[in-house]
Amino acid sequence: ELGNKGLEQNEENERYVRQQLRKEHGMAAYAKLNLPRIDRSLKSSNVVVDGLYSWEEYIFLKEYYGKQFTTVAVWASPATRHARLARRANRPLTLEEAASRDKSEIENSNKGGPIAMADFTIVNEDSLEELEKETERVLSALK
């Protein structure tokens, strides 16, 4: 979407685009806009939707898919998350930018609800290998 609008890829522009899409389509914008794609994919396999960002998206998908809809929250402490965001190769964030993003996601995107209501929670404080083990544990429980 940034490319379509001729915007540079950075935290500020990404936030702006998210807010504009939600202004135009409501807080469940991403769920609504991706529903046809999710439905197509569900015809042949299970689907993982990464990045359920608002309570409204959660409600929309829960009402649409009912018991077929399962949520998994992947949680890391602010200190761990901010350190990882600072180290990432693509668009690293300063600690201040990461904290600002967290605050915005809670206050403006209602992100806390889906995390609180998740059917499963994976604590992601350790290594990638540990995250993979925990993910396998959750996937096994879903079978």
PERA-V27759 format. One record per backbone hydrogen bond with DSSP energy under -0.5 kcal/mol. CO is the residue of the C=O (numbers start at 1). NH is the residue of the N-H. E is the energy in kcal/mol with one decimal. If there is no record, write none. Layout:
co: <CO	CO>
nh: <NH	NH>
e: <E	E>
This chain:
co: <1	2	3	8	10	11	12	13	14	15	16	17	18	19	20	21	22	26	28	29	30	31	32	34	35	36	37	38	39	40	41	41	47	48	51	54	55	56	57	58	59	60	61	62	65	66	68	71	71	73	73	75	77	78	79	80	81	82	83	84	85	89	94	95	96	97	98	99	100	101	102	103	104	104	105	106	110	110	111	112	113	115	120	121	122	122	123	127	128	129	130	131	132	133	134	135	136	137	138	139	140>
nh: <5	7	6	10	14	15	16	17	18	19	20	21	22	23	24	25	26	29	32	33	34	35	35	38	39	40	41	42	43	43	44	45	49	50	53	58	59	60	61	62	63	64	65	66	68	69	70	119	120	75	122	124	81	82	83	84	85	86	87	88	93	91	98	99	100	101	102	103	104	105	106	107	108	109	111	110	55	113	115	116	117	118	73	123	75	124	125	131	132	133	134	135	136	137	138	139	140	141	142	143	143>
e: <-1.4	-2.8	-1.2	-0.9	-2.6	-2.4	-2.2	-2.6	-2.5	-2.6	-2.4	-2.7	-2.3	-2.1	-2.3	-2.9	-1.9	-1.7	-2.7	-3.0	-1.5	-0.7	-0.8	-2.4	-2.9	-2.3	-2.2	-2.3	-0.8	-0.9	-1.5	-1.5	-0.6	-0.7	-1.1	-2.1	-2.8	-2.6	-2.6	-2.8	-2.8	-2.1	-2.9	-1.9	-1.7	-1.8	-0.6	-1.1	-1.6	-0.6	-3.4	-4.0	-3.0	-3.0	-2.0	-2.2	-2.5	-1.9	-1.4	-1.3	-1.7	-0.7	-2.6	-2.4	-2.4	-2.4	-2.5	-2.4	-2.5	-2.7	-1.9	-2.9	-3.0	-0.9	-2.0	-0.6	-0.8	-0.6	-1.0	-2.6	-2.3	-0.9	-2.9	-0.5	-3.0	-0.6	-0.7	-2.0	-2.5	-2.1	-2.4	-2.5	-2.4	-2.1	-2.1	-2.7	-2.5	-1.7	-1.3	-0.7	-0.8>
